[in-house]
Amino acid sequence: MQLDADTRFSAAAGGVGRYFADAAGLANSAVSSLQSAIVAVCNRELERIKDSTQRLAVILTRTPDRIEVVMKRRAIGDSGKEEQGTIPGVDRVQHETQAEMEITRLTKYVGEQVSAG
């Protein structure tokens, strides 16, 4: 999806993540946590867009072992210097800059890794 620089659109990405998590059989608390994480990170990324013609690209992918949410926007200043970290509701957070684009990737593992925890 391509989101205009308006945080009200973050709920759409969160809803898709919620659907994927529910379809993967995650517990209700994990589903809600993932949705909240997606909305929060989308909001943060949308707030960093300073030019109203720019958009945030959000790509949600579900595979048998994980749900990935990739957010891409044009890089501005030093914003690519973020540290890798943790966000409640996701298992892995990655930030990188490629070809003047800021990329944030959230990964939630599902399947056997979920039932082991």
Backbone atoms as SQL, in Angstrom:
CREATE TABLE atoms (id INTEGER PRIMARY KEY, chain TEXT, resi INTEGER, resn TEXT, atom TEXT, x REAL, y REAL, z REAL);
INSERT INTO atoms VALUES
  (1, 'A', 1, 'MET', 'N', 0.831, -1.160, 0.000),
  (2, 'A', 1, 'MET', 'CA', 0.000, 0.000, 0.000),
  (3, 'A', 1, 'MET', 'C', 0.887, 1.239, 0.000),
  (4, 'A', 2, 'GLN', 'N', 0.337, 2.310, -0.538),
  (5, 'A', 2, 'GLN', 'CA', 0.991, 3.605, -0.538),
  (6, 'A', 2, 'GLN', 'C', 0.158, 4.538, 0.332),
  (7, 'A', 3, 'LEU', 'N', 0.727, 4.994, 1.437),
  (8, 'A', 3, 'LEU', 'CA', -0.013, 5.841, 2.370),
  (9, 'A', 3, 'LEU', 'C', 0.416, 7.291, 2.230),
  (10, 'A', 4, 'ASP', 'N', -0.561, 8.184, 2.095),
  (11, 'A', 4, 'ASP', 'CA', -0.278, 9.611, 2.131),
  (12, 'A', 4, 'ASP', 'C', 0.221, 9.969, 3.523),
  (13, 'A', 5, 'ALA', 'N', 0.842, 11.132, 3.638),
  (14, 'A', 5, 'ALA', 'CA', 1.430, 11.564, 4.907),
  (15, 'A', 5, 'ALA', 'C', 0.349, 12.017, 5.888),
  (16, 'A', 6, 'ASP', 'N', -0.486, 11.093, 6.286),
  (17, 'A', 6, 'ASP', 'CA', -1.577, 11.352, 7.227),
  (18, 'A', 6, 'ASP', 'C', -1.674, 10.131, 8.131),
  (19, 'A', 7, 'THR', 'N', -1.444, 10.332, 9.426),
  (20, 'A', 7, 'THR', 'CA', -1.384, 9.201, 10.354),
  (21, 'A', 7, 'THR', 'C', -2.697, 8.440, 10.469),
  (22, 'A', 8, 'ARG', 'N', -3.795, 9.007, 9.994),
  (23, 'A', 8, 'ARG', 'CA', -5.069, 8.274, 10.048),
  (24, 'A', 8, 'ARG', 'C', -5.036, 7.012, 9.188),
  (25, 'A', 9, 'PHE', 'N', -4.117, 6.955, 8.210),
  (26, 'A', 9, 'PHE', 'CA', -4.021, 5.786, 7.344),
  (27, 'A', 9, 'PHE', 'C', -3.294, 4.613, 7.998),
  (28, 'A', 10, 'SER', 'N', -2.629, 4.853, 9.114),
  (29, 'A', 10, 'SER', 'CA', -1.892, 3.782, 9.798),
  (30, 'A', 10, 'SER', 'C', -2.797, 2.628, 10.206),
  (31, 'A', 11, 'ALA', 'N', -4.039, 2.926, 10.513),
  (32, 'A', 11, 'ALA', 'CA', -4.979, 1.882, 10.930),
  (33, 'A', 11, 'ALA', 'C', -5.191, 0.845, 9.830),
  (34, 'A', 12, 'ALA', 'N', -5.104, 1.255, 8.575),
  (35, 'A', 12, 'ALA', 'CA', -5.266, 0.305, 7.470),
  (36, 'A', 12, 'ALA', 'C', -4.154, -0.743, 7.492),
  (37, 'A', 13, 'ALA', 'N', -2.922, -0.297, 7.663),
  (38, 'A', 13, 'ALA', 'CA', -1.801, -1.236, 7.731),
  (39, 'A', 13, 'ALA', 'C', -1.934, -2.128, 8.958),
  (40, 'A', 14, 'GLY', 'N', -2.331, -1.553, 10.082),
  (41, 'A', 14, 'GLY', 'CA', -2.532, -2.335, 11.298),
  (42, 'A', 14, 'GLY', 'C', -3.622, -3.381, 11.115),
  (43, 'A', 15, 'GLY', 'N', -4.672, -3.042, 10.402),
  (44, 'A', 15, 'GLY', 'CA', -5.759, -3.989, 10.144),
  (45, 'A', 15, 'GLY', 'C', -5.312, -5.174, 9.312),
  (46, 'A', 16, 'VAL', 'N', -4.477, -4.916, 8.310),
  (47, 'A', 16, 'VAL', 'CA', -3.950, -6.021, 7.495),
  (48, 'A', 16, 'VAL', 'C', -3.069, -6.923, 8.354),
  (49, 'A', 17, 'GLY', 'N', -2.222, -6.312, 9.178),
  (50, 'A', 17, 'GLY', 'CA', -1.376, -7.102, 10.080),
  (51, 'A', 17, 'GLY', 'C', -2.212, -7.931, 11.036),
  (52, 'A', 18, 'ARG', 'N', -3.287, -7.353, 11.542),
  (53, 'A', 18, 'ARG', 'CA', -4.188, -8.071, 12.446),
  (54, 'A', 18, 'ARG', 'C', -4.805, -9.280, 11.730),
  (55, 'A', 19, 'TYR', 'N', -5.245, -9.075, 10.495),
  (56, 'A', 19, 'TYR', 'CA', -5.831, -10.168, 9.715),
  (57, 'A', 19, 'TYR', 'C', -4.815, -11.294, 9.521),
  (58, 'A', 20, 'PHE', 'N', -3.587, -10.933, 9.121),
  (59, 'A', 20, 'PHE', 'CA', -2.553, -11.951, 8.909),
  (60, 'A', 20, 'PHE', 'C', -2.256, -12.717, 10.202),
  (61, 'A', 21, 'ALA', 'N', -2.150, -11.994, 11.313),
  (62, 'A', 21, 'ALA', 'CA', -1.832, -12.635, 12.592),
  (63, 'A', 21, 'ALA', 'C', -2.958, -13.554, 13.040),
  (64, 'A', 22, 'ASP', 'N', -4.180, -13.103, 12.858),
  (65, 'A', 22, 'ASP', 'CA', -5.330, -13.926, 13.214),
  (66, 'A', 22, 'ASP', 'C', -5.377, -15.175, 12.344),
  (67, 'A', 23, 'ALA', 'N', -5.151, -15.019, 11.047),
  (68, 'A', 23, 'ALA', 'CA', -5.152, -16.159, 10.124),
  (69, 'A', 23, 'ALA', 'C', -4.013, -17.133, 10.429),
  (70, 'A', 24, 'ALA', 'N', -2.922, -16.633, 11.011),
  (71, 'A', 24, 'ALA', 'CA', -1.791, -17.491, 11.367),
  (72, 'A', 24, 'ALA', 'C', -2.041, -18.250, 12.666),
  (73, 'A', 25, 'GLY', 'N', -3.139, -17.920, 13.355),
  (74, 'A', 25, 'GLY', 'CA', -3.485, -18.637, 14.575),
  (75, 'A', 25, 'GLY', 'C', -2.830, -18.098, 15.835),
  (76, 'A', 26, 'LEU', 'N', -2.340, -16.871, 15.794),
  (77, 'A', 26, 'LEU', 'CA', -1.725, -16.296, 16.989),
  (78, 'A', 26, 'LEU', 'C', -2.786, -16.027, 18.051),
  (79, 'A', 27, 'ALA', 'N', -2.370, -16.001, 19.295),
  (80, 'A', 27, 'ALA', 'CA', -3.262, -15.694, 20.410),
  (81, 'A', 27, 'ALA', 'C', -3.763, -14.263, 20.277),
  (82, 'A', 28, 'ASN', 'N', -4.933, -13.988, 20.825),
  (83, 'A', 28, 'ASN', 'CA', -5.524, -12.650, 20.723),
  (84, 'A', 28, 'ASN', 'C', -4.589, -11.556, 21.214),
  (85, 'A', 29, 'SER', 'N', -3.870, -11.813, 22.293),
  (86, 'A', 29, 'SER', 'CA', -2.955, -10.788, 22.815),
  (87, 'A', 29, 'SER', 'C', -1.823, -10.509, 21.824),
  (88, 'A', 30, 'ALA', 'N', -1.318, -11.546, 21.163),
  (89, 'A', 30, 'ALA', 'CA', -0.257, -11.373, 20.167),
  (90, 'A', 30, 'ALA', 'C', -0.777, -10.645, 18.935),
  (91, 'A', 31, 'VAL', 'N', -2.012, -10.951, 18.551),
  (92, 'A', 31, 'VAL', 'CA', -2.638, -10.284, 17.406),
  (93, 'A', 31, 'VAL', 'C', -2.753, -8.790, 17.692),
  (94, 'A', 32, 'SER', 'N', -3.274, -8.448, 18.850),
  (95, 'A', 32, 'SER', 'CA', -3.445, -7.036, 19.225),
  (96, 'A', 32, 'SER', 'C', -2.106, -6.319, 19.363),
  (97, 'A', 33, 'SER', 'N', -1.128, -6.994, 19.925),
  (98, 'A', 33, 'SER', 'CA', 0.199, -6.388, 20.087),
  (99, 'A', 33, 'SER', 'C', 0.850, -6.100, 18.740),
  (100, 'A', 34, 'LEU', 'N', 0.718, -7.030, 17.808),
  (101, 'A', 34, 'LEU', 'CA', 1.277, -6.820, 16.478),
  (102, 'A', 34, 'LEU', 'C', 0.584, -5.648, 15.790),
  (103, 'A', 35, 'GLN', 'N', -0.732, -5.614, 15.869),
  (104, 'A', 35, 'GLN', 'CA', -1.481, -4.523, 15.260),
  (105, 'A', 35, 'GLN', 'C', -1.038, -3.178, 15.847),
  (106, 'A', 36, 'SER', 'N', -0.924, -3.111, 17.149),
  (107, 'A', 36, 'SER', 'CA', -0.502, -1.868, 17.808),
  (108, 'A', 36, 'SER', 'C', 0.902, -1.452, 17.377),
  (109, 'A', 37, 'ALA', 'N', 1.797, -2.415, 17.251),
  (110, 'A', 37, 'ALA', 'CA', 3.171, -2.117, 16.828),
  (111, 'A', 37, 'ALA', 'C', 3.190, -1.560, 15.412),
  (112, 'A', 38, 'ILE', 'N', 2.418, -2.167, 14.518),
  (113, 'A', 38, 'ILE', 'CA', 2.374, -1.695, 13.132),
  (114, 'A', 38, 'ILE', 'C', 1.840, -0.272, 13.068),
  (115, 'A', 39, 'VAL', 'N', 0.755, -0.006, 13.770),
  (116, 'A', 39, 'VAL', 'CA', 0.170, 1.336, 13.775),
  (117, 'A', 39, 'VAL', 'C', 1.162, 2.352, 14.334),
  (118, 'A', 40, 'ALA', 'N', 1.822, 2.018, 15.427),
  (119, 'A', 40, 'ALA', 'CA', 2.771, 2.950, 16.061),
  (120, 'A', 40, 'ALA', 'C', 3.944, 3.270, 15.138),
  (121, 'A', 41, 'VAL', 'N', 4.500, 2.254, 14.499),
  (122, 'A', 41, 'VAL', 'CA', 5.650, 2.490, 13.616),
  (123, 'A', 41, 'VAL', 'C', 5.205, 3.235, 12.354),
  (124, 'A', 42, 'CYS', 'N', 4.044, 2.895, 11.819),
  (125, 'A', 42, 'CYS', 'CA', 3.508, 3.646, 10.672),
  (126, 'A', 42, 'CYS', 'C', 3.339, 5.116, 11.040),
  (127, 'A', 43, 'ASN', 'N', 2.760, 5.380, 12.198),
  (128, 'A', 43, 'ASN', 'CA', 2.581, 6.766, 12.644),
  (129, 'A', 43, 'ASN', 'C', 3.916, 7.488, 12.710),
  (130, 'A', 44, 'ARG', 'N', 4.903, 6.838, 13.294),
  (131, 'A', 44, 'ARG', 'CA', 6.229, 7.454, 13.425),
  (132, 'A', 44, 'ARG', 'C', 6.817, 7.773, 12.042),
  (133, 'A', 45, 'GLU', 'N', 6.710, 6.817, 11.140),
  (134, 'A', 45, 'GLU', 'CA', 7.271, 7.023, 9.797),
  (135, 'A', 45, 'GLU', 'C', 6.500, 8.099, 9.033),
  (136, 'A', 46, 'LEU', 'N', 5.189, 8.127, 9.161),
  (137, 'A', 46, 'LEU', 'CA', 4.391, 9.145, 8.477),
  (138, 'A', 46, 'LEU', 'C', 4.681, 10.537, 9.023),
  (139, 'A', 47, 'GLU', 'N', 4.923, 10.643, 10.315),
  (140, 'A', 47, 'GLU', 'CA', 5.235, 11.941, 10.915),
  (141, 'A', 47, 'GLU', 'C', 6.583, 12.472, 10.445),
  (142, 'A', 48, 'ARG', 'N', 7.453, 11.604, 9.987),
  (143, 'A', 48, 'ARG', 'CA', 8.767, 12.023, 9.498),
  (144, 'A', 48, 'ARG', 'C', 8.720, 12.521, 8.056),
  (145, 'A', 49, 'ILE', 'N', 7.631, 12.291, 7.377),
  (146, 'A', 49, 'ILE', 'CA', 7.497, 12.762, 5.998),
  (147, 'A', 49, 'ILE', 'C', 7.167, 14.252, 6.043),
  (148, 'A', 50, 'LYS', 'N', 8.034, 15.048, 5.466),
  (149, 'A', 50, 'LYS', 'CA', 7.869, 16.499, 5.520),
  (150, 'A', 50, 'LYS', 'C', 7.250, 17.070, 4.237),
  (151, 'A', 51, 'ASP', 'N', 7.304, 16.351, 3.161),
  (152, 'A', 51, 'ASP', 'CA', 6.791, 16.815, 1.874),
  (153, 'A', 51, 'ASP', 'C', 5.457, 16.124, 1.605),
  (154, 'A', 52, 'SER', 'N', 4.407, 16.894, 1.424),
  (155, 'A', 52, 'SER', 'CA', 3.069, 16.309, 1.259),
  (156, 'A', 52, 'SER', 'C', 2.922, 15.476, -0.013),
  (157, 'A', 53, 'THR', 'N', 3.907, 15.536, -0.922),
  (158, 'A', 53, 'THR', 'CA', 3.825, 14.710, -2.130),
  (159, 'A', 53, 'THR', 'C', 4.434, 13.328, -1.906),
  (160, 'A', 54, 'GLN', 'N', 5.144, 13.150, -0.799),
  (161, 'A', 54, 'GLN', 'CA', 5.757, 11.850, -0.512),
  (162, 'A', 54, 'GLN', 'C', 4.728, 10.904, 0.094),
  (163, 'A', 55, 'ARG', 'N', 4.997, 9.631, -0.072),
  (164, 'A', 55, 'ARG', 'CA', 4.144, 8.604, 0.507),
  (165, 'A', 55, 'ARG', 'C', 5.011, 7.596, 1.239),
  (166, 'A', 56, 'LEU', 'N', 4.353, 6.868, 2.123),
  (167, 'A', 56, 'LEU', 'CA', 4.997, 5.761, 2.823),
  (168, 'A', 56, 'LEU', 'C', 4.527, 4.480, 2.161),
  (169, 'A', 57, 'ALA', 'N', 5.472, 3.707, 1.660),
  (170, 'A', 57, 'ALA', 'CA', 5.133, 2.401, 1.081),
  (171, 'A', 57, 'ALA', 'C', 5.128, 1.389, 2.219),
  (172, 'A', 58, 'VAL', 'N', 4.044, 0.637, 2.345),
  (173, 'A', 58, 'VAL', 'CA', 3.927, -0.386, 3.376),
  (174, 'A', 58, 'VAL', 'C', 3.619, -1.705, 2.678),
  (175, 'A', 59, 'ILE', 'N', 4.498, -2.673, 2.872),
  (176, 'A', 59, 'ILE', 'CA', 4.345, -3.985, 2.250),
  (177, 'A', 59, 'ILE', 'C', 4.215, -5.009, 3.362),
  (178, 'A', 60, 'LEU', 'N', 3.071, -5.685, 3.417),
  (179, 'A', 60, 'LEU', 'CA', 2.840, -6.730, 4.416),
  (180, 'A', 60, 'LEU', 'C', 2.872, -8.074, 3.705),
  (181, 'A', 61, 'THR', 'N', 3.635, -8.993, 4.264),
  (182, 'A', 61, 'THR', 'CA', 3.799, -10.317, 3.671),
  (183, 'A', 61, 'THR', 'C', 3.629, -11.371, 4.740),
  (184, 'A', 62, 'ARG', 'N', 2.858, -12.404, 4.421),
  (185, 'A', 62, 'ARG', 'CA', 2.722, -13.537, 5.336),
  (186, 'A', 62, 'ARG', 'C', 3.283, -14.770, 4.660),
  (187, 'A', 63, 'THR', 'N', 4.217, -15.412, 5.320),
  (188, 'A', 63, 'THR', 'CA', 4.773, -16.677, 4.865),
  (189, 'A', 63, 'THR', 'C', 4.443, -17.711, 5.940),
  (190, 'A', 64, 'PRO', 'N', 4.696, -18.992, 5.692),
  (191, 'A', 64, 'PRO', 'CA', 4.358, -19.997, 6.710),
  (192, 'A', 64, 'PRO', 'C', 5.028, -19.779, 8.068),
  (193, 'A', 65, 'ASP', 'N', 6.191, -19.122, 8.089),
  (194, 'A', 65, 'ASP', 'CA', 6.906, -18.978, 9.361),
  (195, 'A', 65, 'ASP', 'C', 6.951, -17.559, 9.930),
  (196, 'A', 66, 'ARG', 'N', 6.421, -16.557, 9.192),
  (197, 'A', 66, 'ARG', 'CA', 6.507, -15.188, 9.718),
  (198, 'A', 66, 'ARG', 'C', 5.557, -14.234, 8.997),
  (199, 'A', 67, 'ILE', 'N', 5.369, -13.101, 9.650),
  (200, 'A', 67, 'ILE', 'CA', 4.670, -11.962, 9.058),
  (201, 'A', 67, 'ILE', 'C', 5.692, -10.843, 9.015),
  (202, 'A', 68, 'GLU', 'N', 5.885, -10.265, 7.829),
  (203, 'A', 68, 'GLU', 'CA', 6.826, -9.157, 7.694),
  (204, 'A', 68, 'GLU', 'C', 6.091, -7.907, 7.250),
  (205, 'A', 69, 'VAL', 'N', 6.476, -6.795, 7.853),
  (206, 'A', 69, 'VAL', 'CA', 5.938, -5.499, 7.489),
  (207, 'A', 69, 'VAL', 'C', 7.134, -4.628, 7.121),
  (208, 'A', 70, 'VAL', 'N', 7.189, -4.200, 5.878),
  (209, 'A', 70, 'VAL', 'CA', 8.286, -3.371, 5.400),
  (210, 'A', 70, 'VAL', 'C', 7.724, -1.991, 5.087),
  (211, 'A', 71, 'MET', 'N', 8.338, -0.964, 5.667),
  (212, 'A', 71, 'MET', 'CA', 7.926, 0.422, 5.441),
  (213, 'A', 71, 'MET', 'C', 9.088, 1.160, 4.796),
  (214, 'A', 72, 'LYS', 'N', 8.793, 1.840, 3.676),
  (215, 'A', 72, 'LYS', 'CA', 9.834, 2.567, 2.944),
  (216, 'A', 72, 'LYS', 'C', 9.373, 4.001, 2.712),
  (217, 'A', 73, 'ARG', 'N', 10.313, 4.918, 2.914),
  (218, 'A', 73, 'ARG', 'CA', 10.075, 6.331, 2.622),
  (219, 'A', 73, 'ARG', 'C', 11.396, 6.968, 2.237),
  (220, 'A', 74, 'ARG', 'N', 11.316, 8.120, 1.600),
  (221, 'A', 74, 'ARG', 'CA', 12.521, 8.838, 1.200),
  (222, 'A', 74, 'ARG', 'C', 13.283, 9.265, 2.454),
  (223, 'A', 75, 'ALA', 'N', 14.583, 9.064, 2.426),
  (224, 'A', 75, 'ALA', 'CA', 15.438, 9.418, 3.560),
  (225, 'A', 75, 'ALA', 'C', 15.525, 10.930, 3.703),
  (226, 'A', 76, 'ILE', 'N', 15.557, 11.370, 4.955),
  (227, 'A', 76, 'ILE', 'CA', 15.730, 12.795, 5.237),
  (228, 'A', 76, 'ILE', 'C', 16.815, 12.952, 6.291),
  (229, 'A', 77, 'GLY', 'N', 17.826, 13.746, 6.006),
  (230, 'A', 77, 'GLY', 'CA', 18.875, 14.043, 6.987),
  (231, 'A', 77, 'GLY', 'C', 19.551, 12.811, 7.551),
  (232, 'A', 78, 'ASP', 'N', 19.697, 12.784, 8.883),
  (233, 'A', 78, 'ASP', 'CA', 20.401, 11.710, 9.584),
  (234, 'A', 78, 'ASP', 'C', 19.471, 10.609, 10.061),
  (235, 'A', 79, 'SER', 'N', 18.241, 10.539, 9.546),
  (236, 'A', 79, 'SER', 'CA', 17.275, 9.587, 10.097),
  (237, 'A', 79, 'SER', 'C', 17.679, 8.135, 9.885),
  (238, 'A', 80, 'GLY', 'N', 18.625, 7.854, 8.990),
  (239, 'A', 80, 'GLY', 'CA', 19.048, 6.490, 8.749),
  (240, 'A', 80, 'GLY', 'C', 19.989, 5.938, 9.800),
  (241, 'A', 81, 'LYS', 'N', 20.292, 6.720, 10.805),
  (242, 'A', 81, 'LYS', 'CA', 21.255, 6.298, 11.825),
  (243, 'A', 81, 'LYS', 'C', 20.579, 5.656, 13.028),
  (244, 'A', 82, 'GLU', 'N', 19.370, 5.165, 12.856),
  (245, 'A', 82, 'GLU', 'CA', 18.653, 4.559, 13.979),
  (246, 'A', 82, 'GLU', 'C', 19.288, 3.232, 14.377),
  (247, 'A', 83, 'GLU', 'N', 19.181, 2.916, 15.634),
  (248, 'A', 83, 'GLU', 'CA', 19.683, 1.648, 16.143),
  (249, 'A', 83, 'GLU', 'C', 18.629, 0.562, 15.954),
  (250, 'A', 84, 'GLN', 'N', 19.109, -0.650, 15.814),
  (251, 'A', 84, 'GLN', 'CA', 18.195, -1.775, 15.796),
  (252, 'A', 84, 'GLN', 'C', 17.654, -1.908, 17.211),
  (253, 'A', 85, 'GLY', 'N', 16.425, -2.326, 17.341),
  (254, 'A', 85, 'GLY', 'CA', 15.878, -2.404, 18.688),
  (255, 'A', 85, 'GLY', 'C', 14.723, -3.376, 18.766),
  (256, 'A', 86, 'THR', 'N', 13.979, -3.252, 19.828),
  (257, 'A', 86, 'THR', 'CA', 12.818, -4.106, 20.011),
  (258, 'A', 86, 'THR', 'C', 11.583, -3.232, 20.158),
  (259, 'A', 87, 'ILE', 'N', 10.490, -3.764, 19.710),
  (260, 'A', 87, 'ILE', 'CA', 9.189, -3.122, 19.830),
  (261, 'A', 87, 'ILE', 'C', 8.241, -4.206, 20.331),
  (262, 'A', 88, 'PRO', 'N', 7.511, -3.934, 21.403),
  (263, 'A', 88, 'PRO', 'CA', 6.551, -4.935, 21.879),
  (264, 'A', 88, 'PRO', 'C', 5.584, -5.330, 20.758),
  (265, 'A', 89, 'GLY', 'N', 5.394, -6.632, 20.606),
  (266, 'A', 89, 'GLY', 'CA', 4.481, -7.135, 19.579),
  (267, 'A', 89, 'GLY', 'C', 5.175, -7.704, 18.364),
  (268, 'A', 90, 'VAL', 'N', 6.462, -7.392, 18.188),
  (269, 'A', 90, 'VAL', 'CA', 7.216, -7.965, 17.070),
  (270, 'A', 90, 'VAL', 'C', 8.479, -8.633, 17.607),
  (271, 'A', 91, 'ASP', 'N', 8.994, -9.566, 16.823),
  (272, 'A', 91, 'ASP', 'CA', 10.163, -10.326, 17.263),
  (273, 'A', 91, 'ASP', 'C', 11.477, -9.736, 16.778),
  (274, 'A', 92, 'ARG', 'N', 11.419, -8.979, 15.677),
  (275, 'A', 92, 'ARG', 'CA', 12.654, -8.438, 15.112),
  (276, 'A', 92, 'ARG', 'C', 12.350, -7.093, 14.458),
  (277, 'A', 93, 'VAL', 'N', 13.244, -6.127, 14.679),
  (278, 'A', 93, 'VAL', 'CA', 13.123, -4.799, 14.083),
  (279, 'A', 93, 'VAL', 'C', 14.436, -4.498, 13.377),
  (280, 'A', 94, 'GLN', 'N', 14.341, -4.076, 12.124),
  (281, 'A', 94, 'GLN', 'CA', 15.536, -3.726, 11.369),
  (282, 'A', 94, 'GLN', 'C', 15.315, -2.361, 10.706),
  (283, 'A', 95, 'HIS', 'N', 16.368, -1.523, 10.722),
  (284, 'A', 95, 'HIS', 'CA', 16.349, -0.236, 10.034),
  (285, 'A', 95, 'HIS', 'C', 17.551, -0.216, 9.099),
  (286, 'A', 96, 'GLU', 'N', 17.353, 0.298, 7.892),
  (287, 'A', 96, 'GLU', 'CA', 18.466, 0.446, 6.969),
  (288, 'A', 96, 'GLU', 'C', 18.154, 1.536, 5.959),
  (289, 'A', 97, 'THR', 'N', 19.185, 2.006, 5.287),
  (290, 'A', 97, 'THR', 'CA', 19.027, 2.975, 4.208),
  (291, 'A', 97, 'THR', 'C', 19.571, 2.343, 2.946),
  (292, 'A', 98, 'GLN', 'N', 18.772, 2.375, 1.883),
  (293, 'A', 98, 'GLN', 'CA', 19.178, 1.843, 0.583),
  (294, 'A', 98, 'GLN', 'C', 18.732, 2.822, -0.488),
  (295, 'A', 99, 'ALA', 'N', 19.658, 3.253, -1.330),
  (296, 'A', 99, 'ALA', 'CA', 19.336, 4.124, -2.458),
  (297, 'A', 99, 'ALA', 'C', 18.442, 5.290, -2.030),
  (298, 'A', 100, 'GLU', 'N', 18.867, 5.993, -0.991),
  (299, 'A', 100, 'GLU', 'CA', 18.159, 7.168, -0.467),
  (300, 'A', 100, 'GLU', 'C', 16.760, 6.864, 0.076),
  (301, 'A', 101, 'MET', 'N', 16.512, 5.629, 0.413),
  (302, 'A', 101, 'MET', 'CA', 15.241, 5.235, 1.007),
  (303, 'A', 101, 'MET', 'C', 15.494, 4.699, 2.408),
  (304, 'A', 102, 'GLU', 'N', 14.675, 5.133, 3.361),
  (305, 'A', 102, 'GLU', 'CA', 14.688, 4.597, 4.718),
  (306, 'A', 102, 'GLU', 'C', 13.777, 3.374, 4.729),
  (307, 'A', 103, 'ILE', 'N', 14.272, 2.280, 5.254),
  (308, 'A', 103, 'ILE', 'CA', 13.502, 1.039, 5.297),
  (309, 'A', 103, 'ILE', 'C', 13.450, 0.546, 6.733),
  (310, 'A', 104, 'THR', 'N', 12.236, 0.284, 7.199),
  (311, 'A', 104, 'THR', 'CA', 12.031, -0.319, 8.507),
  (312, 'A', 104, 'THR', 'C', 11.300, -1.632, 8.274),
  (313, 'A', 105, 'ARG', 'N', 11.842, -2.700, 8.842),
  (314, 'A', 105, 'ARG', 'CA', 11.236, -4.028, 8.667),
  (315, 'A', 105, 'ARG', 'C', 10.890, -4.592, 10.041),
  (316, 'A', 106, 'LEU', 'N', 9.622, -4.941, 10.214),
  (317, 'A', 106, 'LEU', 'CA', 9.142, -5.593, 11.429),
  (318, 'A', 106, 'LEU', 'C', 8.864, -7.047, 11.093),
  (319, 'A', 107, 'THR', 'N', 9.312, -7.953, 11.933),
  (320, 'A', 107, 'THR', 'CA', 9.082, -9.379, 11.706),
  (321, 'A', 107, 'THR', 'C', 8.440, -9.998, 12.934),
  (322, 'A', 108, 'LYS', 'N', 7.369, -10.714, 12.718),
  (323, 'A', 108, 'LYS', 'CA', 6.700, -11.495, 13.770),
  (324, 'A', 108, 'LYS', 'C', 6.744, -12.948, 13.319),
  (325, 'A', 109, 'TYR', 'N', 7.386, -13.801, 14.105),
  (326, 'A', 109, 'TYR', 'CA', 7.481, -15.209, 13.753),
  (327, 'A', 109, 'TYR', 'C', 6.209, -15.933, 14.163),
  (328, 'A', 110, 'VAL', 'N', 5.783, -16.860, 13.334),
  (329, 'A', 110, 'VAL', 'CA', 4.576, -17.651, 13.592),
  (330, 'A', 110, 'VAL', 'C', 4.908, -19.127, 13.393),
  (331, 'A', 111, 'GLY', 'N', 3.944, -19.980, 13.591),
  (332, 'A', 111, 'GLY', 'CA', 4.160, -21.413, 13.376),
  (333, 'A', 111, 'GLY', 'C', 4.779, -22.067, 14.579),
  (334, 'A', 112, 'GLU', 'N', 5.752, -22.937, 14.342),
  (335, 'A', 112, 'GLU', 'CA', 6.369, -23.710, 15.414),
  (336, 'A', 112, 'GLU', 'C', 7.027, -22.814, 16.459),
  (337, 'A', 113, 'GLN', 'N', 7.607, -21.694, 16.024),
  (338, 'A', 113, 'GLN', 'CA', 8.281, -20.801, 16.956),
  (339, 'A', 113, 'GLN', 'C', 7.296, -20.179, 17.930),
  (340, 'A', 114, 'VAL', 'N', 6.054, -19.997, 17.494),
  (341, 'A', 114, 'VAL', 'CA', 5.030, -19.418, 18.390),
  (342, 'A', 114, 'VAL', 'C', 4.617, -20.443, 19.430),
  (343, 'A', 115, 'SER', 'N', 4.379, -21.697, 18.999),
  (344, 'A', 115, 'SER', 'CA', 3.903, -22.705, 19.954),
  (345, 'A', 115, 'SER', 'C', 4.995, -23.124, 20.924),
  (346, 'A', 116, 'ALA', 'N', 6.259, -22.867, 20.612),
  (347, 'A', 116, 'ALA', 'CA', 7.331, -23.215, 21.534),
  (348, 'A', 116, 'ALA', 'C', 7.417, -22.236, 22.697),
  (349, 'A', 117, 'GLY', 'N', 6.812, -21.028, 22.550),
  (350, 'A', 117, 'GLY', 'CA', 6.957, -19.999, 23.587),
  (351, 'A', 117, 'GLY', 'C', 5.872, -19.981, 24.593);
